[in-house]
Amino acid sequence: MPRFGGAPKCHSCEKSVYMAEELKALGKIWHKVCFKCNHCNKVLTPGRETEHDDKPYCKTCYGKHYGPKGVGGGATAGCLATTTEDNAVSKFKNTHEGTNKVVIGGGDKCYTCGKTVYAAEKLIVLNKIFHKPCVKCKACNKTMAPGDVLEHENEIYCKSCYAKDFGPHGKV
């Protein structure tokens, strides 16, 4: 608590903290440069810290030192392997005990190659689903951007091939 006429003290260095350099976090007052991880000394951003025994930590150090023990630790501490065996019966019991296969797929198929198209690579052009590299002109096989595609008899063409093959032909 500030004394009469004095500035509050920093929780870390215990020196006076003036309004321009004040940071409030974890219910305490700090200098902006004093609000650091207690382990690696990285300057912390308020609201992005974790706390243990009244001391601030970055998420990585907190996970390594106080988070769950197991595979990865730190940033991947949520993916853990326990050291004790739990014999309790889970309500999420695997009813397919003899099956070791995981079936992935059954999604949309690419109009050009026929393989499964996942969300990250999916393009819908003229109401057809494609992989990004599979959007190719039927005539010249050039890869096209979605806005450059023209259609003729359910096939896609680049603008130059479409004009050459299906556009108006003048008299010479």
C-alpha atoms as one frame of an Amber mdcrd trajectory, in Angstrom:
protein
   0.000   0.000   0.000   1.244   3.492  -0.758   2.107   5.645   2.132   0.797
   9.166   2.381   2.422  11.132  -0.446   4.436   8.149  -1.727   4.131   5.947
  -4.789   3.193   2.256  -4.490   6.034  -0.281  -4.445   6.775  -2.792  -7.208
   5.991  -6.387  -6.197   9.268  -7.529  -7.758  11.944  -4.922  -6.963  10.109
  -3.099  -4.133  11.000   0.327  -5.575   8.451   3.088  -6.164   6.207   2.651
  -9.196   5.014   5.871 -10.828   1.860   6.069 -12.919   3.642   6.085 -16.332
   5.511   2.848 -15.588   2.774   1.071 -13.626   1.418  -2.327 -14.578  -1.287
  -4.128 -12.628  -1.311  -7.916 -12.865  -2.048 -10.838 -10.550  -3.624  -8.352
  -8.137  -0.319  -6.527  -7.628   1.545  -3.497  -8.956   4.729  -3.925 -11.014
   7.107  -1.886 -13.147   6.487  -2.895 -16.761  10.086  -4.160 -17.014   9.838
  -6.078 -13.715   6.852  -8.183 -14.767   8.936 -11.171 -15.905   8.757 -14.940
 -15.868  10.182 -16.136 -12.570  12.167 -18.841 -14.384  13.386 -17.556 -17.790
  13.089 -13.787 -17.097  11.096 -13.159 -20.277   9.055  -9.933 -19.964   5.395
 -10.964 -19.741   2.271  -9.483 -21.268  -0.517  -8.997 -18.715  -3.220 -11.604
 -19.185  -0.832 -14.032 -20.915   0.942 -15.140 -17.730   0.353 -17.982 -15.320
   0.961 -17.915 -11.581   2.436 -20.363  -9.086   3.180 -19.565  -5.413   2.378
 -15.894  -6.019   5.049 -15.630  -8.781   4.453 -15.017 -12.514   5.559 -17.502
 -15.196   5.323 -17.618 -18.975   3.089 -20.436 -20.206   6.059 -22.500 -21.435
   7.979 -22.419 -18.121   4.816 -22.999 -16.106   4.002 -26.048 -18.217   7.539
 -27.440 -17.895   7.801 -26.978 -14.130   4.260 -27.164 -12.763   2.057 -28.558
 -15.533   1.198 -32.216 -16.063   4.198 -34.493 -16.437   4.482 -36.569 -19.549
   5.155 -36.443 -23.238   6.347 -33.058 -24.474   5.856 -30.960 -21.372   5.695
 -27.186 -21.660   3.755 -26.088 -24.709   2.568 -29.661 -25.353   1.876 -30.513
 -21.734  -1.766 -31.220 -22.533  -0.676 -34.306 -24.509   0.430 -36.322 -21.551
   1.387 -39.792 -20.558   0.742 -40.625 -16.914   3.142 -42.540 -14.717   0.336
 -44.330 -12.852  -2.083 -46.823 -14.302  -5.764 -46.097 -13.915  -7.855 -49.256
 -13.870 -11.186 -47.426 -13.611 -13.762 -48.335 -16.233 -14.383 -45.505 -18.667
 -17.853 -44.639 -19.872 -16.199 -44.081 -23.273 -15.145 -47.723 -23.680 -14.079
 -48.836 -27.142 -16.752 -51.213 -28.386 -14.681 -52.210 -31.424 -11.842 -53.896
 -29.586 -10.652 -56.125 -32.436 -10.428 -53.279 -34.935  -7.158 -51.391 -35.248
  -8.098 -49.488 -38.396  -8.955 -45.834 -38.382 -10.997 -44.844 -41.400 -10.398
 -41.307 -42.588 -11.951 -39.959 -45.716 -15.310 -40.254 -47.284 -15.070 -36.542
 -47.968 -15.522 -34.654 -51.211 -13.721 -35.943 -54.293 -11.769 -33.755 -56.730
 -13.484 -33.310 -60.106 -10.147 -33.663 -61.964  -8.220 -36.412 -60.156 -10.985
 -38.142 -58.158  -9.019 -38.126 -54.874 -10.327 -36.856 -51.514 -10.188 -33.073
 -51.109  -9.525 -31.788 -47.573 -10.702 -28.382 -46.369  -7.280 -26.681 -46.564
  -6.891 -27.497 -50.261 -10.500 -27.240 -51.404 -11.610 -24.956 -54.242 -15.136
 -24.784 -55.607 -15.143 -23.636 -59.206 -18.331 -23.611 -61.301 -20.038 -25.721
 -58.596 -17.380 -28.439 -58.822 -14.842 -29.353 -56.135 -11.106 -29.309 -56.942
  -7.693 -29.455 -55.294  -5.986 -26.103 -55.924  -3.425 -27.580 -58.379  -6.125
 -29.588 -60.198  -7.904 -26.527 -61.622  -6.431 -27.015 -65.124  -7.507 -26.153
 -68.647  -8.841 -29.190 -70.507  -7.058 -28.114 -73.723  -3.610 -26.831 -72.649
  -3.384 -28.264 -69.098  -2.439 -24.859 -67.654  -3.205 -24.417 -63.925  -5.682
 -21.566 -63.486  -6.937 -19.239 -60.791 -10.656 -19.699 -60.023 -11.587 -16.380
 -61.694  -9.915 -17.355 -64.982 -12.031 -20.468 -65.592 -14.621 -20.803 -68.365
 -16.843 -23.825 -68.937 -17.934 -25.619 -72.121 -19.858 -28.916 -72.126 -19.054
 -29.575 -68.438 -15.272 -29.099 -68.870 -13.110 -26.150 -67.777 -10.909 -24.053
 -70.056  -8.608 -21.076 -69.725  -9.772 -17.868 -71.402  -7.406 -18.135 -74.379
  -8.253 -21.790 -75.173 -11.969 -21.084 -74.763 -11.770 -18.111 -77.129  -9.706
 -20.079 -79.667 -11.888 -23.217 -79.605 -15.389 -21.969 -78.814 -15.402 -18.200
 -79.256 -16.740 -16.326 -82.282 -14.758 -16.931 -85.451 -14.477 -14.083 -87.894
 -14.121 -14.338 -91.647 -10.673 -13.980 -93.047
